[in-house]
């Protein structure tokens, strides 16, 4: 829902529930199905979906209230970080992003610019550019915050980085990037490595998206 707010989402959900109620009253649900499914997406508005679904009246069959909130599995560093309900109800907790894309610095043409070897083929970019978060020093293995480093654009196979005077970024270093919009990430990565905090790969997840 472009430009969605709580009132607009609530109104739309009431229309959805009302449609299901009208179908039930008209006898359009075969009793043989055993239950009526009322379902809505809700990665940005799962609190509102839960509130409205809790008020669903009794139907002629049991009702399965299905909340499709995909970003709880793969929270991100952009779209859903900015719009999660936990920004409206911070006392309830938070969700943590699940993805980090490591990209190696392959060129430092000027003091203020760098290129890495991951681009549009690798990173979700339909809503936001990747976010430089940490740097792994190629010589020492030390990981530090990516201070003064900003992703400014993507080519097919490269990311364009603007670097400040204190970035201390060298060819061979690795930049860990936060990604936005899980749907596009899953579309690009059919085999996703699972890693421990130290970066050790311990498993793989195959996606079917």
N, C-alpha and C positions, 0 to 999 in steps of 0.2 A: 504494500500500500504506500505509494509515494506520498510524502508529507504526512505520514501517519502520526496521530497522537492518541492518548489513552481513550478519549471520548470517541474518536472515529473508529478505533479498533473495537471498542466495546459495542458500538452500534452495529458494526459489520458482523460480529460474533452473534449478537442477538438475532440478526436476520438469518444467519446460518442455522441456529437452533430452531428458529421459527419455521424455516423451510422443512427441516426434519420433522417437526411436530405436525405440520400440514400434511406431509407425505404419510405420516403414521395415521392421522385421522382419516385420510382418504383411502386407507387400506392398501397402500402401495408396497408395504413390506410383507413379504411372504413369511408367515410364522415359522416355516421350516428353517429359516436362516438362523434362528436361535437368539440373535441379538442384533441391535441396531448400532452401527458405528457412526459416531459424530466426531470428526477429526479436523484439526486446524494446525497450521504451522505456528511457530512461536519462538524463534530464537531471540528476537528483539522484544517480544511482548508475551513471554510465557506466563508472567504473573497475571496479566489480564485474561489470557485464555483460561488459566486455571480458575480464576474468580467466576467467569461466566459459566464455564462448564460445571462448576460446583452447584449452580442454580438450575441445571437442566431438570425439567419436571419429569414425572413418571410417564413412560410410553407404554405401549401394549406389549413390548418385549424389553428385556434388560438392555441397558444402554452401555456400550463401551465408549468411554470418553478418552479419545486418543490425541495426545499432544505431541506433535512432530517438531521437536526442538533440537535440530541437528547440531547446533553449535555447542551444546553441552558436552558432546563427544570430542569436538575439535575446536575449542574456543580459539580466537585469533588475536592478532595484534593490529586491528584496524576497525572494520565495520562493526563487529559485535563487541569489541572492547569498548567502543564509544557508545553503543546503544543497548548494552545489556541491562536488564531490569535491576541488576545489582548496583547500578549507578543511581537508581531511584530509591532503592531500599538497601543502602550499604551495610546496615546493621545485620543483614541476613547472611553476609559472607561475600564470596567472589568466585569467579571461574578463572582458571589459568590457561594460557594458550598452549596448544599441543604441538605446534610446528615450529621448526627452525630450519632455515635453508643455509647451508654453508657454501660459500663461494670464494674462490681463490683470486687474489690480486694478480693480474697478468700484465699490467702496464701502469706506469706512473709518468705520463708524458709531461706533466707540470707539477709544481708544488701544490696546486689547488685542485688537481684532478687525478682520478684513478679509474681503472676498469677492472671488473672481475669477470669470471667465466660462467656466469649464469644470467640468462636473459628471459625473454618472453616465453621460450619453450619450457622453462623451469619454474618460474614464479607466477603466482596469481597476480594479476595486474588490472583486472576489469573494474575494480572499485578504488583501490589505493596501490601506490607503489610499495615495494618492500621497505622495511624499516631497519636500518643498520643498528644493531644492538650491542654486539661484542666483537672483539678482534682476538684471534689466536695468533700469537707471534710464531712465525715459522721457525725461528732459531731456538727459542726457549720453551715453546709450548705454553707459555703463560697466556691466560685469557684475561682481557681487560675490557672495560666499557668502551664502546665505539664513539668516544667523544669527538665532536667536530667532524663527523662523517655523515653525509646525507646522500641517499639514493635519489638522483635527479631524473633518471630516465632509464629505459630498457631498450636494447636492440634485440634481434632474434636470439643471440647467444651471449650477450654481454650486458652487464649493469654499469651505468655511468654514476660515478660517485664524485661529489664535491667534498673536498677535505680542507679543514681549517689548519692554521699554523701549528697546532699542537696534536695533530692526528697521528704523527709518527707511523705512517703506514708504508710498508715496503712490499715490493714484488715478492710473491710467495706467501705472504700473510693470508690468513683466512678471515673472512667477515661473516659473522653469524647474523642472519636477517630474519626478522619477524615478518609473517605473511598475513595478508588480509583475505577474507572471504573463503571459508573452508570448501564450498562447493567447487570452486575452480581449482583449488589445490588437489582435491580428490580426482578431478578430471585429468590433471596433468601427471599424477603419480599413482600408477596402478600397483606399485610395490613400494611400500613406505618402510624404511628402517626404523626400528624402535631402539632407543639408546638410553643408557644410564646417564647419570649426571655428569660423569667424566667423559662422555662421548663414546663409550664402548657400545658397539652394536650387539644387542642381545636377542633380537627377534626381527621378523618382518611381518607386515600386515598387507595382505592383498586386498585391493578394493575392486568393487564392481559397480561403477558409477555411470 
